[in-house]
């Protein structure tokens, strides 16, 4: 397995990324309790290794800004 800096030392495999995401959800459940299907898809792409967490955060912020403007 090649080490990829964009995931950090504890999130190199999909299993590790799923665990990291689960830990973040447990640490701050109110932040993660109401996620849109779009944001849930970003989380899935993170676990699959398609996106880094930094990319997920950027895209999530963009998604939330767009939905806020629509309401």
Secondary structure, DSSP 8 states (H G I E B T S, - for coil): ----GGG-TT-SSHHHHHHHHHHHHHHTHHHHSS--HHHHHHHHHHHHTSS-HHHHHHHHHHHHHHHHHH-
